[in-house]
Amino acid sequence: MKALAVTSGIVFWTLVLGTAWLAFFPGSQSGEPVAILQIEPASPDGSGAPSGDSADTSGPEAAEPSDAAPEGAPAADAEPTTPAAPSGQTAKRNMDLPPGFAVTGPSAPAQAPVAEPQAAPGEAAPSETPDQQGAAPAAEETAAAASNVKTAALGTPGAGTAAKPAPVGTNTETGSPSLAPVPELVEESQYGPLPKVAADGRRPLDVYARPSRYASAAPTGGPPRIAVLITGLGLPDSPPGDVLKGLPATMSVSYGAYGRSLQDLVTKARAEGHEVLLQIPLEPNDYPKEDPGPHTLLTSLPPEENLKRLQWLMSRYTGYVGITNQMGAKFEAAQDSLLPVLEEMKRRGLLFVDDGSVQQSAAGQIAGTIGLDYSVVSVQIDAGASPADIAKQLARLEALAKEHGTVIGVAKAKPATVKQLAEWAAKLEAKGFVLVPVSTAVRSQRQS
């Protein structure tokens, strides 16, 4: 009996202790970790939850926010979480957990992750870890903010950025000329790119000209039109490239064929709004004592050789509307030598402006016969060196404009001359004149 009593007592206390163990540690039989509730301090605003908290989503079967139990009490049917807390989360709570234990309950204030700089807007986000899931809303907001910053930096419409203003001097009356060479207007040759007429009939004169509303014939009672051509650029003894600074963009400029970085200089001038002509050397009366340079067109050469020289000169750069002469008193008076050259200019869709220095030039007669866009300069503006002489020539230019409707003046690119021209041009509109590009003057005169 004594042995039976002892055995019964052992069984009784075993059941009591087992029941008590199951009551207080229900997950021990399933091998799952014990859930430890961590109580966080109240937030400063008295809401009872730390700032930035979100519902716990660390487990795949976490309860929805509407089902969450009050803070400090476990949910009735909540299942214990299985994944272990990351080491970073454990460190934040200043506690070390043994293997198999996890932290549940209110989490620490979530920190919004820093957006990856290489992540493009709209790119799929990487898979979230248990710690990242709770911060997903903050991550989306951060990514959206980063996207807005990138959009503003790119200047996308609607991002609050102002449109970049156009360069000074590029505004024209009816638009801007094309700055880049047009492939359809370029013929590749043994010398380099040559101008040509496109298959659809477009000419370099049409495409590279500065647009103007005054290209038609001057109407009776309309404002007199004045064009000014600046010469002497793109030569070994040319002034610095900034000599054109302050010059009205409506004034046209011409470059020779011997300078360095000619295409860069021409592109820069056109970007500032200037129309460009090519200046070619023609034989003067006292050649070779006065020599305009290599590849000068000579009356002593056969037409085939002069055309080769002309093509070499024309291949130095692209983007010009036509050609003007450098010297040429002897060459322009020789009709047999000049005719093939002017025919080549017309065939390639260019105009020709005679600088007016040749008294016996046959260019006008030939141009009228072959239908070449042509004009002759009326006034050598800087024939005299002093500012007073230049002022007299400008007054003469104005008088001829009133008489004929449209005139062209020419001047060399010298800093003092350019400065005086800029001051004079600023007063033209008040006097009732209009300043036009050279191509506009040529077209206007031809249609009159």
C-alpha positions in Angstrom: 0.0 0.0 0.0 2.8 2.3 0.8 4.4 1.7 -2.6 1.0 2.3 -4.3 0.6 5.6 -2.5 4.1 6.8 -3.5 3.4 5.8 -7.1 0.0 7.6 -7.1 1.7 10.7 -5.7 4.3 10.7 -8.4 1.7 10.4 -11.1 -0.4 13.1 -9.6 2.4 15.6 -9.3 3.6 14.7 -12.8 0.2 15.5 -14.2 0.0 18.7 -12.2 3.4 19.9 -13.3 2.8 18.9 -16.9 -0.5 20.7 -17.0 1.2 23.8 -15.5 4.0 23.6 -18.1 1.5 23.4 -21.0 -0.5 26.3 -19.5 2.4 28.7 -19.3 4.5 27.4 -22.3 2.1 26.3 -24.9 4.6 26.2 -27.8 7.1 24.0 -26.2 5.6 20.8 -27.4 5.7 21.9 -31.1 9.3 22.9 -31.1 8.4 26.5 -31.8 10.2 29.4 -30.1 8.6 31.1 -27.2 7.1 34.5 -27.9 8.4 37.3 -25.9 6.4 40.5 -25.7 8.5 43.7 -25.7 6.9 46.8 -24.2 8.0 50.0 -25.8 8.0 53.4 -24.1 5.1 55.7 -24.8 5.6 58.4 -27.5 6.1 62.0 -26.6 2.6 62.9 -27.9 1.0 60.6 -25.5 -0.5 58.4 -28.2 0.9 55.3 -26.6 2.8 54.2 -29.7 6.3 55.2 -30.8 6.6 57.7 -33.6 6.8 56.1 -37.1 5.4 52.7 -35.9 3.6 50.5 -38.3 1.7 47.2 -37.9 3.9 44.2 -37.5 4.4 42.4 -40.8 7.4 40.5 -40.0 5.8 37.1 -40.5 3.9 35.8 -43.5 0.8 35.2 -41.5 0.7 38.5 -39.5 -2.7 39.8 -38.5 -4.3 42.6 -40.5 -4.3 46.1 -38.8 -8.0 45.8 -38.0 -7.4 42.5 -36.1 -4.5 43.8 -34.1 -4.8 43.3 -30.3 -4.4 46.3 -28.0 -0.9 47.2 -27.2 0.5 45.2 -24.3 -1.8 42.2 -24.8 -1.2 39.3 -27.2 -3.9 38.5 -29.8 -6.1 35.6 -28.8 -5.5 33.4 -31.9 -2.2 34.8 -33.0 0.3 32.2 -34.0 3.9 32.5 -32.8 6.3 33.8 -35.4 9.1 31.6 -36.6 11.9 33.6 -38.2 14.7 34.9 -36.0 15.2 38.5 -35.6 17.9 40.1 -37.7 21.1 41.0 -35.8 20.5 44.7 -36.5 17.1 44.6 -34.9 18.5 42.7 -31.8 21.2 45.3 -31.4 18.7 48.2 -31.5 16.9 46.6 -28.5 20.1 46.1 -26.5 19.4 42.4 -25.9 20.8 39.1 -27.0 18.3 36.3 -27.8 19.2 32.6 -27.6 18.8 30.5 -30.7 15.2 29.7 -31.6 13.7 32.9 -30.0 12.1 35.8 -31.9 10.9 39.2 -30.9 7.2 40.1 -31.3 5.0 43.0 -30.4 5.4 46.7 -31.3 8.5 47.3 -33.4 11.0 50.1 -33.1 10.5 53.3 -35.1 10.9 52.4 -38.8 13.8 54.1 -40.7 13.1 54.8 -44.3 15.7 53.1 -46.5 17.9 55.3 -48.7 17.0 55.0 -52.4 19.6 53.3 -54.5 21.1 55.8 -56.9 21.2 53.2 -59.7 17.5 52.3 -59.4 15.6 53.9 -62.3 12.1 55.3 -61.7 9.5 52.7 -62.3 11.9 49.8 -61.8 10.6 46.8 -59.9 11.6 46.8 -56.2 13.7 43.9 -54.9 12.1 41.3 -52.7 11.5 42.5 -49.1 12.9 40.9 -46.0 10.9 40.7 -42.8 12.5 43.9 -41.6 11.9 45.8 -44.9 8.2 44.8 -45.1 7.3 47.1 -42.2 9.0 50.0 -43.9 7.6 49.5 -47.4 5.3 52.6 -47.3 8.2 54.8 -46.3 10.4 53.3 -49.0 7.7 54.0 -51.7 7.5 57.6 -50.5 11.3 58.0 -50.6 11.5 56.5 -54.1 8.8 58.8 -55.3 10.6 61.8 -53.9 13.9 60.7 -55.5 12.0 60.3 -58.8 10.7 63.9 -58.5 14.2 65.2 -57.8 15.6 63.4 -60.9 12.7 64.7 -63.0 13.4 68.3 -61.9 17.1 67.9 -62.6 16.4 66.8 -66.1 14.2 69.9 -66.8 11.2 67.8 -67.8 8.1 69.9 -68.6 6.0 70.2 -65.5 9.0 69.8 -63.1 9.1 73.5 -62.4 12.2 74.2 -64.4 12.5 77.2 -66.8 13.2 76.6 -70.4 16.8 77.4 -71.4 16.9 80.7 -73.3 18.1 80.8 -76.9 21.5 82.2 -77.5 21.6 86.0 -78.0 21.4 86.9 -81.7 19.8 83.7 -82.9 16.2 85.0 -83.0 15.2 85.8 -86.6 12.2 87.4 -88.2 10.8 84.1 -89.4 12.9 81.4 -87.8 16.5 80.2 -87.5 18.7 78.6 -90.2 19.9 75.0 -89.9 23.3 75.0 -88.1 24.2 71.4 -88.9 25.4 70.5 -92.4 22.5 68.9 -94.4 23.7 65.6 -95.9 21.6 66.1 -99.0 23.5 69.3 -99.8 27.0 67.8 -99.5 29.0 66.1 -102.2 32.0 64.2 -101.1 35.0 64.9 -103.3 38.8 64.3 -103.4 39.2 67.7 -101.7 36.5 67.4 -99.1 32.7 68.3 -98.8 31.4 70.4 -101.6 28.0 72.2 -101.7 25.4 70.8 -104.1 21.7 71.1 -105.0 19.7 68.3 -103.3 17.6 65.9 -105.4 14.4 67.7 -104.3 15.7 71.0 -105.6 16.9 72.6 -102.3 20.0 74.7 -102.6 22.6 75.7 -100.0 21.4 79.3 -100.7 17.9 78.4 -99.6 18.7 76.2 -96.6 21.6 78.1 -95.0 20.2 81.6 -95.5 19.1 83.6 -92.5 15.3 83.8 -92.8 13.8 87.2 -93.4 10.4 88.6 -94.3 12.0 91.1 -96.6 13.3 88.6 -99.2 10.7 89.7 -101.8 10.9 92.8 -103.9 10.7 96.0 -101.9 7.2 97.5 -102.1 6.6 101.1 -102.8 6.6 103.0 -99.6 8.3 100.2 -97.7 11.3 100.7 -95.4 14.6 100.9 -97.3 16.7 97.8 -96.9 20.4 97.8 -96.1 22.7 94.7 -96.0 26.2 94.8 -94.6 28.9 92.1 -95.4 31.9 91.8 -93.1 35.0 90.4 -94.9 38.5 89.5 -94.1 37.8 86.6 -91.6 39.4 83.1 -91.9 42.7 84.4 -93.3 46.2 84.2 -91.8 46.2 87.8 -90.7 42.5 87.9 -89.6 41.7 89.5 -86.2 40.7 87.3 -83.3 37.4 85.4 -83.5 35.7 87.6 -80.9 35.9 90.6 -83.2 32.3 90.0 -84.1 31.2 90.4 -80.5 28.5 93.1 -80.4 27.9 93.0 -84.1 24.2 92.7 -85.0 23.3 89.2 -86.0 21.6 90.4 -89.1 24.9 91.4 -90.6 26.5 88.7 -92.8 30.1 87.6 -92.6 32.6 86.0 -95.0 35.5 83.6 -94.3 38.4 82.8 -96.5 39.9 79.4 -97.1 43.3 79.6 -95.4 42.6 79.9 -91.6 42.6 77.2 -89.0 39.6 75.6 -87.5 37.4 77.2 -90.2 34.4 75.0 -89.7 34.4 75.7 -85.9 34.6 79.5 -86.7 31.8 79.3 -89.2 29.6 77.2 -87.0 30.1 79.6 -84.1 29.2 82.6 -86.3 26.1 80.9 -87.6 25.1 79.9 -84.1 25.2 83.6 -83.2 22.8 84.3 -86.1 25.2 85.5 -88.8 24.8 84.4 -92.4 28.1 83.2 -93.9 29.7 83.5 -97.4 33.0 82.0 -98.7 35.6 84.5 -99.8 37.8 83.2 -102.7 41.0 84.7 -104.1 40.9 86.0 -107.7 43.8 87.3 -109.7 44.5 91.0 -109.2 46.0 93.3 -111.9 49.6 93.2 -110.4 49.7 89.4 -109.7 52.1 87.9 -108.5 53.4 91.1 -106.8 50.1 91.2 -105.0 49.2 87.6 -104.2 45.9 86.8 -102.5 47.2 83.3 -101.6 47.5 79.7 -102.8 44.8 78.3 -105.2 44.1 81.8 -106.6 42.1 81.6 -109.7 44.2 82.9 -112.6 43.5 84.0 -116.2 46.6 82.1 -117.3 45.1 78.8 -116.3 42.7 76.7 -118.3 39.1 76.5 -117.1 39.6 72.9 -115.9 42.4 74.0 -113.6 40.5 77.0 -112.2 37.5 74.7 -111.4 39.8 72.4 -109.5 41.1 75.3 -107.5 37.6 76.5 -106.9 36.5 73.1 -105.6 39.4 73.0 -103.2 38.4 76.4 -101.9 34.8 75.4 -101.6 35.7 72.3 -99.6 37.2 74.1 -96.7 33.9 74.2 -94.7 30.2 73.9 -95.1 27.2 76.1 -94.3 27.7 79.1 -96.5 25.0 80.6 -98.8 27.4 81.9 -101.5 30.7 83.3 -102.6 32.3 86.7 -102.6 35.7 87.7 -104.1 39.0 88.6 -102.6 40.7 91.0 -105.1 40.1 89.9 -108.7 40.5 93.0 -110.8 42.1 91.1 -113.7 40.2 87.8 -113.4 36.7 89.4 -113.2 37.4 91.4 -116.3 38.3 88.2 -118.3 34.9 86.9 -119.4 36.3 83.6 -120.7 37.9 82.8 -117.4 35.0 84.0 -115.2 32.1 82.3 -117.1 33.0 78.7 -116.1 33.5 79.8 -112.5 30.1 81.5 -112.2 28.4 78.6 -113.9 29.9 76.2 -111.3 28.5 78.5 -108.5 25.0 78.3 -110.0 25.2 74.6 -110.5 26.0 74.2 -106.8 23.1 76.4 -105.7 25.2 79.4 -104.5 24.9 83.1 -104.9 27.8 85.5 -105.8 28.3 88.9 -104.3 30.9 91.1 -106.1 32.6 93.3 -103.5 32.5 96.3 -105.8 36.3 96.7 -106.0 36.5 95.7 -109.7 35.4 98.5 -112.1 35.3 96.5 -115.3 33.8 93.3 -113.9 31.9 91.1 -116.3 30.1 89.3 -113.4 26.8 91.2 -113.7 26.4 90.5 -117.4 27.3 86.8 -117.0 25.0 86.3 -114.0 22.1 87.8 -115.8 22.7 85.5 -118.8 23.0 82.2 -116.8 20.4 83.1 -114.1 22.8 83.3 -111.2 21.7 84.9 -107.9 24.0 87.9 -108.0 24.5 91.4 -106.6 27.3 94.0 -106.4 28.3 96.0 -103.4 27.3 99.6 -103.6 29.5 101.1 -100.9 33.0 100.3 -99.5 32.2 101.4 -96.0 35.8 101.5 -94.7 37.4 102.9 -97.8 38.7 105.6 -95.5 40.5 104.7 -92.3 39.1 107.4 -89.9 35.8 107.1 -88.1 34.7 110.3 -89.9 35.3 108.7 -93.3 33.3 105.6 -92.2 30.5 107.8 -91.0 30.3 109.5 -94.5 30.2 106.2 -96.2 27.4 105.0 -94.0 25.4 108.2 -94.7 26.0 107.5 -98.5 24.7 103.9 -97.9 21.5 105.2 -96.4 21.0 107.7 -99.2 21.4 104.9 -101.8 19.0 102.7 -99.9 16.3 105.4 -100.1 17.0 105.8 -103.8 17.1 102.1 -104.8 15.1 100.4 -102.1 17.9 97.8 -101.3 21.7 98.2 -101.1 24.7 96.3 -99.9 27.7 97.7 -98.1 31.0 95.9 -97.3 33.6 96.5 -94.6 36.7 94.6 -93.3 36.6 92.9 -89.9 38.5 95.4 -87.8 37.6 96.0 -84.1 37.2 99.7 -84.5 35.1 99.4 -87.7 32.9 96.7 -86.1 32.3 98.8 -83.1 31.3 101.8 -85.2 29.0 99.6 -87.3 27.3 98.2 -84.2 26.6 101.8 -82.9 25.3 102.8 -86.4 23.0 99.8 -86.7 21.4 100.4 -83.4 20.0 103.7 -84.7 18.8 102.4 -88.1 15.3 101.4 -87.1 14.6 104.9 -85.6 15.6 106.3 -89.0 13.1 104.2 -90.8 15.6 101.6 -92.3 15.7 97.9 -91.9 18.9 95.8 -91.7 18.7 92.5 -93.7 21.1 89.7 -94.5 23.0 89.7 -97.7 21.0 86.8 -99.2 17.8 88.8 -98.6 19.2 91.8 -100.4 20.3 89.7 -103.3 16.9 88.1 -103.7 15.1 91.4 -103.2 17.2 93.1 -105.9 16.7 90.2 -108.3 13.0 90.3 -108.0 12.7 94.1 -108.4 
